[in-house]
Each structure stands twice: as C-alpha cells, then as structure tokens.
C-alpha cells in the first residue's frame, strides 16, 4: 500500500479511493447529489449554476468530473463507484 493525499481535505492516508476515510461519507453524499442533478437537469455549460443549485463546491464538481468514466456522462462511470448516471 502507498500513502495518498486526500483530494478533499489534503490529509495523507493509506486506503483505496480518492479521499481519506474521514471524508468518504461526505464525498459519497455529494457525488450522489451531483449524479442525481445531472440525471435530472443535464450538465449544461455553466458549472457555477450546478454548484449553486447543489451546494457542491466547484473544486469538488471538477474533481467528480475527473473520475473515471465521467467523460461519457450518462453511462456507467466505472468500476470504482459502480454508479450509473442513467
């Protein structure tokens, strides 16, 4: 195993995933909110609107968009989350 830096809080941790265990629950809730918003409203051209309507920071929205499979919104976003945007 290797040390990783949490993309939310900046702490170092040893685990799988993009965030430390302390941030994992909040990250999962925000990602679910983001996924549901996209499913209902589409992504659109302005991430500020998505941020304002969901309460998710632009930093985290951009991070979510960088997750594997997010380049094809609406399709399964990959094995790491198992979430389907359809």
C-alpha positions, 0 to 999 in steps of 0.5 A, spaced: 500 500 500 502 507 498 500 513 502 495 518 498 493 525 499 486 526 500 483 530 494 478 533 499 481 535 505 489 534 503 490 529 509 495 523 507 492 516 508 493 509 506 486 506 503 483 505 496 479 511 493 480 518 492 479 521 499 481 519 506 476 515 510 474 521 514 471 524 508 468 518 504 461 519 507 461 526 505 464 525 498 459 519 497 453 524 499 455 529 494 457 525 488 450 522 489 447 529 489 451 531 483 449 524 479 442 525 481 442 533 478 445 531 472 440 525 471 435 530 472 437 537 469 443 535 464 450 538 465 449 544 461 455 549 460 455 553 466 458 549 472 457 555 477 449 554 476 450 546 478 454 548 484 449 553 486 443 549 485 447 543 489 451 546 494 457 542 491 463 546 491 466 547 484 473 544 486 469 538 488 464 538 481 471 538 477 474 533 481 467 528 480 468 530 473 475 527 473 473 520 475 473 515 471 468 514 466 465 521 467 467 523 460 461 519 457 456 522 462 450 518 462 453 511 462 456 507 467 462 511 470 466 505 472 468 500 476 470 504 482 463 507 484 459 502 480 454 508 479 450 509 473 448 516 471 442 513 467 
